[in-house]
């Protein structure tokens, strides 16, 4: 499998690309990182409007990566090639991890790309938040009271 990256990626995107590489290695697939594709299976990786190869593949497919932050495109260009693009570094990280998970869960028969489903996605909200809950013993009706702490990023 060729991982085609024609521009420098951010540290988080490189981490996600390494995760994808690990998935291929766990399937005993050889992986080569290149800046231009050769014949055979390839994944074109990059940020829209920053990667000439990604922009060309999007144009050829008649697709646009949505303008919203963290948006992504996953598209099978042809039988041997997959486009994995993000609007920004976070979108690319999400796209790479989605592809890695799909390949990880697919059967080992056929192309590793067969289990990857196309997507053009944007987040529903402009922000993400998380809350953590822990229960402690108390004298309330059910014996527990919840303490919460949350953060917004």
N, C-alpha and C positions, 0 to 999 in steps of 0.2 A: 504494500500500500504506500502510495506517495502522499505526503502531506505537503501541499503547495502553499508556501507563505512568501509573498513577494515584497512585503514591507515589514518593518520592525513592529513586533507586538508588545503590548504592555506586560508587566510582570504577572498580573492576574490572568491574562490571556495565555501567556506562556505556561503558567501552572495548569490551566485547563487543557491546553494542547498536550502537555506531559501526561495528564490523566487519560486522554484519548489514546496516546501512544501506549500506555500501560495496558489498556484494554486490548489493543491489537496484539501486544506481546503475550498476554494471557491466553490468546487464541492461537498462539504460535504463528502469527502473521509477521512477516518482515515489514519494517517501516523505514522509509527514507524521507527525510525532509529535504525539499528542493525549493528553488525560487521559480522554476518553470517546469511545467508538466512534461513527462515523456509518456510513451504508450503504456497502457495498463491502468489499473484502478488508481484513482486520485481523489483527494479531498482538497478543494480550493478553500483556503481559510483567510479571512481578513475582515477589516472594517470598511463598510460602505463609504464611498467618497474619499478613501485614503489608499485603497488597494486597486491598482489598475486591472489586475486579473479578476478580482471580485466584481468591479464595476462593469467590465466587459461581459462576464457571465450573467450578471443581472440584466444587462441590456439585451443580450442575445435571447434570454428567457422571457423578455418582456415583463420583468418584475422590478419592483422598487422596494427597497428596505424602508419601512415606515420611518417618519422623521422623529417620532417620540424616542426619548432616551430609553435604553435597555431593549430596544426592538431587535428582532432577529429574523433571519431568513434561512431556512434549510430547504434545499431544492435539488432534486436529482436532475442534473444537466443532461446526462445520457446514461446508458447502461453501466459505464465505467467511472463516471465522475459525479461527485456530490459537491454542491456549493454550501458552505457554512459561513454566514456573514452576520455581523452585528452592526447596529447603528453607531455604537460606541464600544468601549472596552468591556463594559458590563454585558451588553447585548451579545457580544462575541463569546464571553465566558459562558453565559446561559446556553447559547447555541452549541458550543463545543461539549458542554456537559450533557446536554440533551442527546446529542449524537453518540457520545461515549456510552451513556446508559442504554440507549436503544441497541447498540451493537453488543454490549455486554449481555443483554437479555435475549438476543436473537439466537437461533439455532446455529450450529457450526456448519450446516449444509449450505452450499452456495456462497454467494458473495456476502461479505460482512455488511455491505451496504443495504442488503435486501430488507433488513428490519427497521431501517430508518424511514420515518414518515415525513413528508414535506410539511413545512410550516412557514407562515408569515405572521408574526405575532408582535404585539406591543403590550406592555403592562396595562392593566385596567386602572391602576392608580399611579399618581406621580410620586408616591412615597411608600416606604415599607416600614413596618414596625413589628416589634415582637414583644411578647409578654411572657414572663415566667411565673408560674404559680407553684407554691409549696404549701402543703397542709401541715398544720401543727395541732397537737392535741389541745382541746379546749373543752369548756363545759357547755357548749351550745347543744342544740337538739340532736345533731347527728354525731357529736363527739369531736368534730373538727372545725377549725376556722381557717379560712384561706388568707394568706398574706400574698399580696401581689406587688410586683415591681415591673415597670415597663420602661422601654426606651424607644425613642423615635429617631430614626436615622434618615 
